């Protein structure tokens, strides 16, 4: 076990482990820590605690000190300078006419580096922009392109649930989300209802996915033929959370009745494809005997009028005459030894139209 302290920077959601180095830190206190980029100002999100060694990524950097009054003033000055740098960056981007959106500007604690975060649909050549910004601020400039999810995490906001974005509160990393999760949870596939403010699928679709996958394993599929306490029928809808199914029951008179049953009271018999094939065969047998087809499923194709067979010819137009096929001449065999090769028939030259015999001028008699 390793003793660590969790520290968060600029309320960006993700917390990092640091070595307390003999300091007793409580949640909410500001600290100065050592990072790969130098000294940084952060906030403690979890006091001294012990975690497993496998959860710690070496090297574990130490906490330098608890934040003093001078450190708090320096952090406030950096925030004021970030606002000025943000406005300057916007002006320079407009001046260079670059296709990029400036999201945030971050000063490091020591003030010797400025980091500009931006979004763009493609690659951007910002070399001239970096030169201009370096000439204005006289310090090291770095531009970093981020995605739309990172933009939402930095800016923050409220989701359609009325709460703050999960990514800006407690999500450490973005988990992959697919449309298959929305289908498994029986959600509407309308993009406006399952997408977040960033335009991507909502991260909360991942929260209950494991529970839904476990429930789906023990539940019959829609359109299955099942046995219920009131008779046999077909499942039309399943509510996984309530563990209930909507069943369309068969009745002797051929009428349809719909009821809800718990999944525990339903016994699976056949799939929907097998059941439809049986109903179609039974309906055809009844029709062959001249009886009423009886009960048919809604998706039964036997109650639809059969299409007429395609006619080979159109009544208004006579059939097209086929052109006689020209047979290819057989290839002559090669002559045997001592046998003369057959002579090729002489081709008759066609006479040109337009008359005229020899081109020579007739002699005068």
Steps between C-alpha positions, in 0.01 A plus 500: 500500500615853417403823672374758250312829475255573214549838334291667229603784268259777389194282578555292186343184644800269513701464821862388527689322777791676670734403779406694817870521594417537869219756450157439650254640246121522529246520218456853367849623585719653228845353450810553286610179331780396271402383150680418178433860387633657820321632807120510482220636719228245583220414740486190719192289430580212737708508815785263586395145421649165409450333161631186340839516334351395164288819487804727532685594181868562576668734552281636781585870520492677837303790647740791544298700752159618604395812309592827674351848462760587236411186305131591505580852372717356221217266399255794487742701286534209259121479464483871413783460246319201345199718419722758327685227309169347390383829347836553334488148354151564356620820330802329348293207373265742322798689361652184350155371391557153643222240512527429874302568816689611810365319806723587796835645600709369788805655670728273696565594862847636433374717211760390243263311272156569347284217364225578246227236452300508175266285290493463124350270238836430339869578519596865545830665410548733798874566475455869421252528788752352745766748388267795554388379844860433608595850393218649707534300824878440487462148637459143381176442302334163437182437298314174561208370293226322700170325422145615559470284813807664651350837411182420694711379792695827514209739453246308711124546489168328570377185328144412400458337844544841665830412668855607423696305241636171631828559315559829682415350842623148563584318173871430484505361146256488210354154447402383149124527439318340203148505357470133595473605866194713422339207315567262790339743746193547274563872466384724220756513220428869441846668501368806683389285795804276545771757417662739743584868461828405334310326218622151593305219665441565869758352736225384740395231250800304625392504866220242478623304198638210705171460689296503178728242337450271800121542483489436127666159544203364698222672307329368182524703185222707349266307263567171683218246542449429872271325747321720759254418783216611267617312192750532220593818323770718345719751683466850355695704758740437792572727798834379632505714815149396611562145378166493318394415146206609287344188342243481219289194586323258269125456549275230354293750301804653335480830694810658651548585868806661658618445859811562710675212679813473716786326323508238774147384398585472129638184341681526168378266224622613157652796324293735292628363167410142588156600621422706188601209276260270688212749479551549126502124437188452715316782320582352161368160607173658617460691177563179302215332691276800441493603866561834663875562548442560873738692725785674324783704641520862398814427305347198328541537129222250414227763545657723234374466140737294291674680218406388147763304315709708267386471138759418240340723236308824508149473347536830312829405337592183310793296624838602369639281224830338574781541254634179350827395652794476262691178546874526506682312223700199615876543519671306213721218611874518415609291190661159562844403371510477121164668467462833331348780692153593376488814294317793644198607292548815304312792635308695243573866504201722531441745225494857611178683451493813288599333172816550316728239359868543452654825597707503180405744222360317196718511193379692195430287201 
